[in-house]
């Protein structure tokens, strides 16, 4: 079923989406233009294709739906996501994956600030964000679990692919970064370590998926540059500022 979002408020669009879910599992939304909360709280078995630019909180609280955006997406995509998959054929705004605890996000191009903030792992669930381009400041801020993969396509190799303060407050999870990681970009709560053979096997799966979604060159992305791993330097990075219990 196709829904034309042209000139619809976010309330009108989301009402139309909710109504359509009762009759079909596949929705195509045309002419999205900044409407918020599209596909929020959708459950497994739903598929949504979006043409245009969805607004803030796309797929917030996603519980298993598969959402594909043929364009850019604004801020807080997948806020508190709990399952499913989001594929963005463009760039993504700030705070993508905020507090997400399961599901996958694949972004063809770059992301804004604070991507992956407060990501966590919960009862065997583990979220994933794969970014094709570069990332803004505070990538992986306060991460408590999950995985971020930064491919850095098109970025200056010497300058690195992320902004400053990467992994500030990290106390769980891991980031895989393709290429160099300048020391002044990493927070004191994190450390850079070599990837193990097991890490590289996992990365290869993520890169393969990325290439399938966006017609990328697997061998180039996987083997022309090395990957490194960013992990927490401590499981309690701010222990000194709290009263001992």
Secondary structure, DSSP 8 states (H G I E B T S, - for coil): -EEE-TT--HHHHHHHHHHHTTT-SEEEEEEEES-TTTTTT-BTT-EEEEEEEB-TTTTTT-BB-EEEEES-B-SSTTTT-EEEEEEESS-B-TTTTTT--EEEEEESS-B-TTTTTT--EETTEE-EEEESS-B-TTTTTT-EEEEEEE--TT--TTT-SB-SSBTTT--EEEEEEES---GGGB-TTEEEEE--HHHHHHHHHHHHHHHHHHT--HHHHHHSS-EEEEEES-S-TTGGGS---
